[in-house]
Amino acid sequence: MKTISEFPRQVVMHEDVGIVMPDGCRLSARIWLPADAESRPVPAIVEHLPYRKRDGTTARDCLTHPWFAGHGYACIRVDMRGNGDSDGLMADEYTPQELQDACEVIAWAAAQPWCTGKVGMMGISWGGFNSLQVAALRPPALKAIVTLCSTDDRYADDIHFKGGLLLNENMGWGATMLSYSARPPDPAVVGERWRDMWLDRLEHEPFLPAVWLAHPTRDAYWKHGSVCEDWSAIEAAVLAVGGWGDAYKNAVGRLVANLRCPVKGIVGPWIHKYPHFAVPKPAIGFLQEALRWWDRWLKDIDTGVESDPAMRLYLMDSAPPRDWYEQRDGRWIAEAQWPSPAIADRRLELGTDLTAPGGGSLPASVCSPQDTGMAGGEYCAIWLGPELPGDQREDDARSLCFEMPVTGDTDIVGGPVVTLRLSADRPSAMVAVRLCDVHPDGASTRITYGVLNLAHRASHEFPEPVVPGAAMDITLRLDDIAYRVPKGHRLRLAVSSAYWPLVWPSPEPVTLTIAGGTLALPVRPTAGGDEWRFEEPEGAPPWRIEQLRAPSNRREVRRDAATGIVSLAITDDFGEIRDLDHGLVHSSVAHELWTIHPDDPLSAYGETHWVQKYSRDDWSVFIETFTDMIADRDTFYVKGQVRACEEREIVFERYFEDTFPRRFL
């Protein structure tokens, strides 16, 4: 990334600006704006997050917001109510209160003497979600948004449920928020009241894994904030950005296909990060691309964005399977319309076009060991560690596979659709389907995948039990992708009855019998070189820190020869740093453990442990959080704990314990 220190307009930064809500709650904002904005007003860009502007998102904020400010914008990074240095309490994600607060911030910004009255909103993940949701509320000053790694559908396409199955990320991310929300405000900002604010937060902190697990179907809880419920509600111009290594890749195409406001989509090879510093490379000049968007919709400058292709996608070349890539070779392709008339489904029949290795015929059955899926990687790769899907051969060996030789380079662009005629021998059952690129040496790279709770085969809102032995026709759309399978490789469709630890297993081992099916492969005419070129990435000067302990990541799969238990142990050490401007020292370490016996789905177990430390001079706090989850045939059991210390003395402890009926999970 090219670091830019000189901008068209000089930038000033205000560390703590109070924005008072109608109920008296003071939100703390960090604001960058041109030094002459009072005499030459500018549009504003709002980012509204729970992740702490003082230390949580500072690294990316420093690269991004001063750059926009230097090009003529006021950038307002707000700590959400109950987080960072803001007053109040947080109850959940995307609450009506959160969204109303964002609308109030937008109105406040538009009324400032340094603002022209036009406002944009942006963010990645949480900030991308609430940008869409706030746009659907249509605050008058909001004219455009840039949403990254976000979704339009909170039930089917977030970290809670996928295909009607419980994602283990529901507990994993809920545990992360349990730790994040337990952090204190900075005494250097809020003064002596920091301790009362902190204890109030700890006392009222929600246990989000249980909040989310209480809603296993697509009920009103999930419909709130799902902008797919009413596409017409969004009128602000939308630039949607995603990555093939991210969990939220599918939303970009849906937004572009369904919104009637000005909308464009970009999907690169990246994980869950901003694309001017994301991996795998190539990164792009995201800030320049966003500036074109802001200049058009907030300053009425003709930047040509309306003539841009509807979708710009990075078509990845085939690559050997690895759990981490620094670079993905490929090319940028462009589609003027989306869905694209240039992309046609190639229909392949199971049993004829796609055949079982060794010549097996249909019907065929599979009862996958419960540890099938250990090569699946993280649901949402985010921490810059070994989180991507590895070699699929072990999972393929535990699955029912169908494959075919690839006789010419094949560009798969979009979401492959699998139809299966199948039966299951248990009333609660699931199916996982992976599309893999099999290399000449036998290595298997996962191209894309999908999972489905068979009780949700007709509806996520009104599930129906499986009738053991009865034939069912199901349709499963795999995740969107842009991937070239080269001539001489094989295309493999792998079907399994388990996919751990991505999703919680069915309560009993399940045998699936496949009687027939099809794969509709979205194939685009073979692309040559780049059909679109982005500028090289730029950013403002990085965060000024002292690295006291380097970060590290570790994932280890263990198989206990005595017990047969298979475990995945994950450690994400985020290191320890000191801010060189205000002196705050912060460190954090996260541990996860997921275990299961290949023969027993009721042995499934997950636990997390987070440690966070903050200090400055003679002030220090230490926070530990714990979560764990198990299930029997009928019930989930989930527990949590928060322990907070000041100067090595425990000042707060709290325990959570909940049970929930499985309800076809």
Beta strands, then each sheet from edge to edge (+ up, - down):
strand 1: 2-3
strand 2: 11-20
strand 3: 26-34
strand 4: 42-49
strand 5: 74-79
strand 6: 115-124
strand 7: 142-148
strand 8: 161-162
strand 9: 165-166
strand 10: 237-243
strand 11: 263-268
strand 12: 311-316
strand 13: 330-335
strand 14: 344-349
strand 15: 364-366
strand 16: 400-405
strand 17: 410-414
strand 18: 417-424
strand 19: 430-438
strand 20: 444-453
strand 21: 472-477
strand 22: 481-485
strand 23: 490-496
strand 24: 512-524
strand 25: 538-539
strand 26: 545-549
strand 27: 552-559
strand 28: 566-579
strand 29: 585-597
strand 30: 600-616
strand 31: 619-631
strand 32: 635-646
strand 33: 649-661
sheet 1: 1+ 25+
sheet 2: 2+ 3- 5+ 4+ 6+ 7+ 10+ 11+ 12+ 13-
sheet 3: 8+ 9-
sheet 4: 14+ 24- 15+
sheet 5: 14+ 24- 17+ 22-
sheet 6: 14+ 24- 18+ 21-
sheet 7: 16+ 23- 19+ 20-
sheet 8: 26+ 28- 27+
sheet 9: 26+ 28- 29+ 30- 31+ 32- 33+
end
